[in-house]
Amino acid sequence: AFQADGKLTYRQFQILETISKSKEPITIGNLIKMKKMSRMTLFRDLRELHLQNKIIRLGQGRGVSYVISS
């Protein structure tokens, strides 16, 4: 189900765009409010983006936030 070839789904592209426009690290809770998608869907997309080195994960557990990889 994961795209190993580095291609992004439209949803993943939207998530990347939202994170890149944010001035500070963005949390899953903030993304859920903005994107109106389920927590698990968002979590899977964020994990895939992290594995592709598109985003950087900061913190652990409930304190996780994300920024664009430079």
N, C-alpha and C positions, 0 to 999 in steps of 0.2 A: 504493500500500500504506500510505502514511502518512495519518494522520487530520489533515487541515488544519482541521477544524471545532472542534478543541480537545477532542474527546471522548477519554477515556482507556480503554484496554483494561483488563481485570481485572489483567493482569500489570503494566502500567504503574502502576496504582493501588497494587499491592503494593510495587513498587519505591519509589514516592513515600512510602508509609507507613514503610518501613524506613529511608529516608534521614531522614525527619522525626524518627524516634525516636532516631536516633544523636546522641550528645552532641558528636561531632567529625566532620569531613568523612570520607566513606566512599569507599573505592576500589572499582574493578571487581572486584578479587580478593576482597574481603570480601563483596561482593554475590553473587558466584558461589558462595561457600561457604554463604551463608545461603539463597539462593533456588534452588539446584540447577538452574540453567538454563545453556545454552551461552553462551560469551563473545560470539559474534556476535549472538545474540538480545538479550542484555543490552545490548550496545553500541548496537544499533538503537533499543531502547526508551529508553536514556539520551539518545541523540541527539535523538529525537523530543521527549522531555520538556524538553530544553534549548532546542530550537527553539520550543516553546510557552511558554518563560520560566517553567517550573515549578521548574526546578533551575538552580543556578549551577555551572559547571565551573571548578575551581581547578587551576592547574598545566598542564603539558604532557607529552605522551608517556607514559612509564611512571609518572610521578608524578601523574597526574590523579586528583583526588578530587572528590566532589560534595556540595553542601549544598542545602537547600531555599531557593528564592528568596523573599525577604521581601516 
